[in-house]
Amino acid sequence: MKSVSGRELARVVERNGWSLLRVSGSHHIYGKAGSIVRLSIPIHGSKPLKAGLLRHLMKMAGLSDADL
């Protein structure tokens, strides 16, 4: 799995139909119409997300490695 920052992941989820609901500190909260799932993506500059968190967020968003 490639290293991705929170900002890059946010762009990917927005391209896949997710919309920004609110910002709470450095965390951007995304939602999708018709889904109860909420994604909380930490945006810390260009610092990469840790592998476990990235895998979890991608699974919740229904994304694969090819989407990155």
Backbone atoms as SQL, in Angstrom:
CREATE TABLE atoms (id INTEGER PRIMARY KEY, chain TEXT, resi INTEGER, resn TEXT, atom TEXT, x REAL, y REAL, z REAL);
INSERT INTO atoms VALUES
  (1, 'A', 1, 'MET', 'N', 0.852, -1.174, 0.000),
  (2, 'A', 1, 'MET', 'CA', 0.000, 0.000, 0.000),
  (3, 'A', 1, 'MET', 'C', 0.899, 1.238, 0.000),
  (4, 'A', 2, 'LYS', 'N', 0.581, 2.173, -0.870),
  (5, 'A', 2, 'LYS', 'CA', 1.435, 3.352, -0.962),
  (6, 'A', 2, 'LYS', 'C', 1.125, 4.348, 0.147),
  (7, 'A', 3, 'SER', 'N', 2.103, 5.160, 0.470),
  (8, 'A', 3, 'SER', 'CA', 1.967, 6.166, 1.524),
  (9, 'A', 3, 'SER', 'C', 1.143, 7.351, 1.009),
  (10, 'A', 4, 'VAL', 'N', 0.106, 7.721, 1.762),
  (11, 'A', 4, 'VAL', 'CA', -0.815, 8.771, 1.338),
  (12, 'A', 4, 'VAL', 'C', -1.057, 9.712, 2.510),
  (13, 'A', 5, 'SER', 'N', -1.088, 11.001, 2.249),
  (14, 'A', 5, 'SER', 'CA', -1.400, 11.968, 3.303),
  (15, 'A', 5, 'SER', 'C', -2.918, 12.084, 3.450),
  (16, 'A', 6, 'GLY', 'N', -3.350, 12.686, 4.530),
  (17, 'A', 6, 'GLY', 'CA', -4.782, 12.878, 4.758),
  (18, 'A', 6, 'GLY', 'C', -5.409, 13.754, 3.690),
  (19, 'A', 7, 'ARG', 'N', -4.673, 14.771, 3.256),
  (20, 'A', 7, 'ARG', 'CA', -5.170, 15.677, 2.219),
  (21, 'A', 7, 'ARG', 'C', -5.397, 14.930, 0.891),
  (22, 'A', 8, 'GLU', 'N', -4.462, 14.039, 0.542),
  (23, 'A', 8, 'GLU', 'CA', -4.606, 13.258, -0.699),
  (24, 'A', 8, 'GLU', 'C', -5.787, 12.297, -0.599),
  (25, 'A', 9, 'LEU', 'N', -5.959, 11.648, 0.562),
  (26, 'A', 9, 'LEU', 'CA', -7.087, 10.735, 0.746),
  (27, 'A', 9, 'LEU', 'C', -8.404, 11.497, 0.675),
  (28, 'A', 10, 'ALA', 'N', -8.444, 12.709, 1.215),
  (29, 'A', 10, 'ALA', 'CA', -9.657, 13.526, 1.159),
  (30, 'A', 10, 'ALA', 'C', -10.045, 13.808, -0.294),
  (31, 'A', 11, 'ARG', 'N', -9.063, 14.095, -1.141),
  (32, 'A', 11, 'ARG', 'CA', -9.351, 14.334, -2.563),
  (33, 'A', 11, 'ARG', 'C', -9.927, 13.078, -3.222),
  (34, 'A', 12, 'VAL', 'N', -9.373, 11.917, -2.867),
  (35, 'A', 12, 'VAL', 'CA', -9.845, 10.654, -3.455),
  (36, 'A', 12, 'VAL', 'C', -11.289, 10.377, -3.049),
  (37, 'A', 13, 'VAL', 'N', -11.617, 10.546, -1.758),
  (38, 'A', 13, 'VAL', 'CA', -12.991, 10.262, -1.333),
  (39, 'A', 13, 'VAL', 'C', -13.978, 11.263, -1.927),
  (40, 'A', 14, 'GLU', 'N', -13.557, 12.518, -2.113),
  (41, 'A', 14, 'GLU', 'CA', -14.446, 13.500, -2.751),
  (42, 'A', 14, 'GLU', 'C', -14.729, 13.116, -4.204),
  (43, 'A', 15, 'ARG', 'N', -13.730, 12.581, -4.892),
  (44, 'A', 15, 'ARG', 'CA', -13.946, 12.126, -6.279),
  (45, 'A', 15, 'ARG', 'C', -14.886, 10.932, -6.341),
  (46, 'A', 16, 'ASN', 'N', -15.024, 10.198, -5.229),
  (47, 'A', 16, 'ASN', 'CA', -15.874, 9.014, -5.193),
  (48, 'A', 16, 'ASN', 'C', -17.231, 9.277, -4.546),
  (49, 'A', 17, 'GLY', 'N', -17.671, 10.528, -4.537),
  (50, 'A', 17, 'GLY', 'CA', -19.032, 10.836, -4.111),
  (51, 'A', 17, 'GLY', 'C', -19.213, 11.249, -2.669),
  (52, 'A', 18, 'TRP', 'N', -18.159, 11.305, -1.877),
  (53, 'A', 18, 'TRP', 'CA', -18.265, 11.735, -0.487),
  (54, 'A', 18, 'TRP', 'C', -18.227, 13.257, -0.429),
  (55, 'A', 19, 'SER', 'N', -18.933, 13.832, 0.528),
  (56, 'A', 19, 'SER', 'CA', -18.930, 15.293, 0.654),
  (57, 'A', 19, 'SER', 'C', -18.521, 15.684, 2.074),
  (58, 'A', 20, 'LEU', 'N', -17.844, 16.816, 2.168),
  (59, 'A', 20, 'LEU', 'CA', -17.381, 17.334, 3.450),
  (60, 'A', 20, 'LEU', 'C', -18.572, 17.856, 4.239),
  (61, 'A', 21, 'LEU', 'N', -18.790, 17.305, 5.428),
  (62, 'A', 21, 'LEU', 'CA', -19.906, 17.723, 6.274),
  (63, 'A', 21, 'LEU', 'C', -19.488, 18.823, 7.243),
  (64, 'A', 22, 'ARG', 'N', -18.323, 18.632, 7.868),
  (65, 'A', 22, 'ARG', 'CA', -17.839, 19.631, 8.823),
  (66, 'A', 22, 'ARG', 'C', -16.352, 19.405, 9.076),
  (67, 'A', 23, 'VAL', 'N', -15.739, 20.388, 9.713),
  (68, 'A', 23, 'VAL', 'CA', -14.341, 20.290, 10.109),
  (69, 'A', 23, 'VAL', 'C', -14.286, 20.476, 11.616),
  (70, 'A', 24, 'SER', 'N', -13.670, 19.528, 12.288),
  (71, 'A', 24, 'SER', 'CA', -13.529, 19.593, 13.738),
  (72, 'A', 24, 'SER', 'C', -12.038, 19.561, 14.059),
  (73, 'A', 25, 'GLY', 'N', -11.461, 20.728, 14.239),
  (74, 'A', 25, 'GLY', 'CA', -10.014, 20.810, 14.465),
  (75, 'A', 25, 'GLY', 'C', -9.279, 20.453, 13.194),
  (76, 'A', 26, 'SER', 'N', -8.425, 19.433, 13.270),
  (77, 'A', 26, 'SER', 'CA', -7.685, 19.009, 12.084),
  (78, 'A', 26, 'SER', 'C', -8.331, 17.807, 11.408),
  (79, 'A', 27, 'HIS', 'N', -9.518, 17.416, 11.855),
  (80, 'A', 27, 'HIS', 'CA', -10.212, 16.270, 11.280),
  (81, 'A', 27, 'HIS', 'C', -11.358, 16.731, 10.381),
  (82, 'A', 28, 'HIS', 'N', -11.364, 16.242, 9.166),
  (83, 'A', 28, 'HIS', 'CA', -12.427, 16.546, 8.218),
  (84, 'A', 28, 'HIS', 'C', -13.395, 15.373, 8.222),
  (85, 'A', 29, 'ILE', 'N', -14.669, 15.657, 8.441),
  (86, 'A', 29, 'ILE', 'CA', -15.697, 14.634, 8.554),
  (87, 'A', 29, 'ILE', 'C', -16.458, 14.576, 7.227),
  (88, 'A', 30, 'TYR', 'N', -16.462, 13.395, 6.606),
  (89, 'A', 30, 'TYR', 'CA', -17.114, 13.194, 5.314),
  (90, 'A', 30, 'TYR', 'C', -18.303, 12.257, 5.459),
  (91, 'A', 31, 'GLY', 'N', -19.325, 12.501, 4.650),
  (92, 'A', 31, 'GLY', 'CA', -20.502, 11.654, 4.605),
  (93, 'A', 31, 'GLY', 'C', -20.934, 11.453, 3.170),
  (94, 'A', 32, 'LYS', 'N', -21.805, 10.473, 2.977),
  (95, 'A', 32, 'LYS', 'CA', -22.304, 10.159, 1.640),
  (96, 'A', 32, 'LYS', 'C', -23.816, 9.979, 1.733),
  (97, 'A', 33, 'ALA', 'N', -24.528, 10.509, 0.767),
  (98, 'A', 33, 'ALA', 'CA', -25.989, 10.399, 0.758),
  (99, 'A', 33, 'ALA', 'C', -26.404, 8.933, 0.758),
  (100, 'A', 34, 'GLY', 'N', -27.352, 8.592, 1.623),
  (101, 'A', 34, 'GLY', 'CA', -27.859, 7.228, 1.688),
  (102, 'A', 34, 'GLY', 'C', -27.000, 6.290, 2.511),
  (103, 'A', 35, 'SER', 'N', -25.993, 6.804, 3.191),
  (104, 'A', 35, 'SER', 'CA', -25.098, 5.969, 3.993),
  (105, 'A', 35, 'SER', 'C', -24.998, 6.550, 5.404),
  (106, 'A', 36, 'ILE', 'N', -24.929, 5.668, 6.409),
  (107, 'A', 36, 'ILE', 'CA', -24.770, 6.139, 7.779),
  (108, 'A', 36, 'ILE', 'C', -23.296, 6.252, 8.159),
  (109, 'A', 37, 'VAL', 'N', -22.416, 5.836, 7.270),
  (110, 'A', 37, 'VAL', 'CA', -20.974, 5.852, 7.532),
  (111, 'A', 37, 'VAL', 'C', -20.450, 7.281, 7.507),
  (112, 'A', 38, 'ARG', 'N', -19.593, 7.608, 8.468),
  (113, 'A', 38, 'ARG', 'CA', -18.909, 8.894, 8.509),
  (114, 'A', 38, 'ARG', 'C', -17.411, 8.617, 8.522),
  (115, 'A', 39, 'LEU', 'N', -16.684, 9.334, 7.687),
  (116, 'A', 39, 'LEU', 'CA', -15.236, 9.200, 7.644),
  (117, 'A', 39, 'LEU', 'C', -14.612, 10.397, 8.336),
  (118, 'A', 40, 'SER', 'N', -13.729, 10.161, 9.279),
  (119, 'A', 40, 'SER', 'CA', -13.010, 11.223, 9.958),
  (120, 'A', 40, 'SER', 'C', -11.555, 11.143, 9.504),
  (121, 'A', 41, 'ILE', 'N', -11.177, 12.035, 8.594),
  (122, 'A', 41, 'ILE', 'CA', -9.839, 12.001, 8.011),
  (123, 'A', 41, 'ILE', 'C', -8.984, 13.087, 8.650),
  (124, 'A', 42, 'PRO', 'N', -7.893, 12.685, 9.327),
  (125, 'A', 42, 'PRO', 'CA', -7.010, 13.691, 9.914),
  (126, 'A', 42, 'PRO', 'C', -6.164, 14.369, 8.843),
  (127, 'A', 43, 'ILE', 'N', -6.146, 15.688, 8.833),
  (128, 'A', 43, 'ILE', 'CA', -5.358, 16.460, 7.876),
  (129, 'A', 43, 'ILE', 'C', -4.232, 17.130, 8.666),
  (130, 'A', 44, 'HIS', 'N', -3.039, 16.600, 8.536),
  (131, 'A', 44, 'HIS', 'CA', -1.872, 17.141, 9.240),
  (132, 'A', 44, 'HIS', 'C', -0.803, 17.485, 8.217),
  (133, 'A', 45, 'GLY', 'N', -1.082, 18.490, 7.389),
  (134, 'A', 45, 'GLY', 'CA', -0.132, 18.902, 6.360),
  (135, 'A', 45, 'GLY', 'C', 0.101, 17.783, 5.354),
  (136, 'A', 46, 'SER', 'N', 1.355, 17.511, 5.055),
  (137, 'A', 46, 'SER', 'CA', 1.674, 16.450, 4.099),
  (138, 'A', 46, 'SER', 'C', 2.159, 15.196, 4.816),
  (139, 'A', 47, 'LYS', 'N', 1.898, 15.097, 6.112),
  (140, 'A', 47, 'LYS', 'CA', 2.311, 13.937, 6.902),
  (141, 'A', 47, 'LYS', 'C', 1.491, 12.715, 6.479),
  (142, 'A', 48, 'PRO', 'N', 2.144, 11.597, 6.165),
  (143, 'A', 48, 'PRO', 'CA', 1.397, 10.417, 5.692),
  (144, 'A', 48, 'PRO', 'C', 0.577, 9.769, 6.803),
  (145, 'A', 49, 'LEU', 'N', -0.549, 9.177, 6.413),
  (146, 'A', 49, 'LEU', 'CA', -1.379, 8.436, 7.353),
  (147, 'A', 49, 'LEU', 'C', -0.708, 7.103, 7.646),
  (148, 'A', 50, 'LYS', 'N', -0.895, 6.592, 8.843),
  (149, 'A', 50, 'LYS', 'CA', -0.343, 5.286, 9.179),
  (150, 'A', 50, 'LYS', 'C', -1.129, 4.215, 8.434),
  (151, 'A', 51, 'ALA', 'N', -0.466, 3.096, 8.157),
  (152, 'A', 51, 'ALA', 'CA', -1.025, 2.047, 7.302),
  (153, 'A', 51, 'ALA', 'C', -2.362, 1.506, 7.811),
  (154, 'A', 52, 'GLY', 'N', -2.481, 1.262, 9.119),
  (155, 'A', 52, 'GLY', 'CA', -3.719, 0.706, 9.668),
  (156, 'A', 52, 'GLY', 'C', -4.892, 1.660, 9.531),
  (157, 'A', 53, 'LEU', 'N', -4.659, 2.937, 9.803),
  (158, 'A', 53, 'LEU', 'CA', -5.710, 3.945, 9.673),
  (159, 'A', 53, 'LEU', 'C', -6.122, 4.100, 8.215),
  (160, 'A', 54, 'LEU', 'N', -5.149, 4.135, 7.323),
  (161, 'A', 54, 'LEU', 'CA', -5.450, 4.261, 5.896),
  (162, 'A', 54, 'LEU', 'C', -6.281, 3.081, 5.414),
  (163, 'A', 55, 'ARG', 'N', -5.894, 1.865, 5.810),
  (164, 'A', 55, 'ARG', 'CA', -6.627, 0.658, 5.414),
  (165, 'A', 55, 'ARG', 'C', -8.058, 0.700, 5.942),
  (166, 'A', 56, 'HIS', 'N', -8.231, 1.138, 7.188),
  (167, 'A', 56, 'HIS', 'CA', -9.561, 1.212, 7.799),
  (168, 'A', 56, 'HIS', 'C', -10.448, 2.238, 7.081),
  (169, 'A', 57, 'LEU', 'N', -9.910, 3.427, 6.816),
  (170, 'A', 57, 'LEU', 'CA', -10.695, 4.467, 6.140),
  (171, 'A', 57, 'LEU', 'C', -11.077, 4.034, 4.727),
  (172, 'A', 58, 'MET', 'N', -10.144, 3.379, 4.024),
  (173, 'A', 58, 'MET', 'CA', -10.443, 2.926, 2.669),
  (174, 'A', 58, 'MET', 'C', -11.518, 1.846, 2.680),
  (175, 'A', 59, 'LYS', 'N', -11.476, 0.953, 3.660),
  (176, 'A', 59, 'LYS', 'CA', -12.485, -0.108, 3.761),
  (177, 'A', 59, 'LYS', 'C', -13.861, 0.494, 4.034),
  (178, 'A', 60, 'MET', 'N', -13.920, 1.485, 4.948),
  (179, 'A', 60, 'MET', 'CA', -15.196, 2.127, 5.270),
  (180, 'A', 60, 'MET', 'C', -15.747, 2.901, 4.066),
  (181, 'A', 61, 'ALA', 'N', -14.853, 3.486, 3.264),
  (182, 'A', 61, 'ALA', 'CA', -15.283, 4.264, 2.107),
  (183, 'A', 61, 'ALA', 'C', -15.555, 3.395, 0.888),
  (184, 'A', 62, 'GLY', 'N', -15.216, 2.115, 0.957),
  (185, 'A', 62, 'GLY', 'CA', -15.431, 1.223, -0.178),
  (186, 'A', 62, 'GLY', 'C', -14.426, 1.445, -1.290),
  (187, 'A', 63, 'LEU', 'N', -13.204, 1.823, -0.935),
  (188, 'A', 63, 'LEU', 'CA', -12.151, 2.079, -1.920),
  (189, 'A', 63, 'LEU', 'C', -11.159, 0.938, -1.952),
  (190, 'A', 64, 'SER', 'N', -10.433, 0.823, -3.059),
  (191, 'A', 64, 'SER', 'CA', -9.380, -0.181, -3.172),
  (192, 'A', 64, 'SER', 'C', -8.051, 0.529, -3.414),
  (193, 'A', 65, 'ASP', 'N', -6.971, -0.251, -3.412),
  (194, 'A', 65, 'ASP', 'CA', -5.648, 0.328, -3.672),
  (195, 'A', 65, 'ASP', 'C', -5.583, 0.988, -5.040),
  (196, 'A', 66, 'ALA', 'N', -6.322, 0.463, -5.989),
  (197, 'A', 66, 'ALA', 'CA', -6.313, 1.029, -7.354),
  (198, 'A', 66, 'ALA', 'C', -6.921, 2.429, -7.386),
  (199, 'A', 67, 'ASP', 'N', -7.782, 2.755, -6.436),
  (200, 'A', 67, 'ASP', 'CA', -8.410, 4.086, -6.402),
  (201, 'A', 67, 'ASP', 'C', -7.430, 5.180, -6.018),
  (202, 'A', 68, 'LEU', 'N', -6.357, 4.796, -5.319),
  (203, 'A', 68, 'LEU', 'CA', -5.370, 5.787, -4.908),
  (204, 'A', 68, 'LEU', 'C', -4.547, 6.183, -6.116);
